[in-house]
Amino acid sequence: MPTTNDAAALALAALAATLTDERRARRFLDLTGLEVDELRDRAVSGDASLLAAVLAFLESHEPDLVAVAQAVGVTPAALVAARAGLEG
């Protein structure tokens, strides 16, 4: 299992990849109820619950999980393990 710092860094990369796809970004914001400013503030502060939520969001839709994993250069399992590490 990745360390908390590794998991957070991976989750931040996944968040960035999520936000580069307009459809995926809108769905994430709609489902979480987050506003862009709150998302930015929480991401910058390294909020573990936000980072875990990003990864859980991706896990809930396998095509997104696979696409983001490819975009950040890891396996989908690495994103799942990162979420577990952030929640752990």
N, C-alpha and C positions, 0 to 999 in steps of 0.2 A: 504494500500500500504506500502511496506517495506521502512525503512529509506534508505538513500543513502548508508550508511555504510553496512547495512544488504544486500542490493541489490548487492553491490560490492563484498561482501564476498560470496554470493550465486553464482554470476557470475564467480568468481575465482574458486569455487568448480566445477562449470559446465565446465569451461575451462579445468581443470585438468582431469575431466571425459571424455571430448571430446578427449583429447590428448592421453588417454590410449587405445583408439580404433584406430588402424593404418589406417583403411579405412576412418573413420570419420575425423581423424586428417589431412590426405592428402587432402581430399575434402575441408576441411575448409581452409587450406593453399592455395590450388589451387584457390578457389573462391575469397579469399580476396587478393591474391597476396603478402601476408606477407611472409617474410623470418623468419626462426626460431629465429635468434638473435633479430630482431625487435619485434617479438611476445613476447619474453621473457622480453625485456626492457619495453615494453608498459604494460605488465601484472604486472611486479614488481612495476611500478610507479602507478598502479591503474587507468590507462587511461579509463575513463568512456565510451568513444566512442568505444574502443576495446571491453570492457566488454559487452556493449549493442549489438555490432555486433556478439559476440559469441552467445548470447541468441537469436538474430534474426535468425542467421544461424540455430540454433536448431529448432526454430519455423517453419522454412521453410520446414522441413521434420519431420512430426509427429513421425515416429518410433524413430528417434534420440532424439527428445524432450522427449518422454516417457522413453526411455532407460536411458538418462542422469538424468532425474528427479528421477528415481528409484535408480540410482547409488549414488546420493547425498542425498536421503532420503526426497524428497519433492514432491509435486504434480506438474504436468506440468503447472498448473495455477500459481503456485508460481514463476516459471521461467519467465513466461510471465509478471507477475506483476513486477518482478525485472527489466526486460528490460524497462518497462514503467517508472519505477522509475529512472533508469539511464538516460533515454532520457528526462525525465521531467524537 
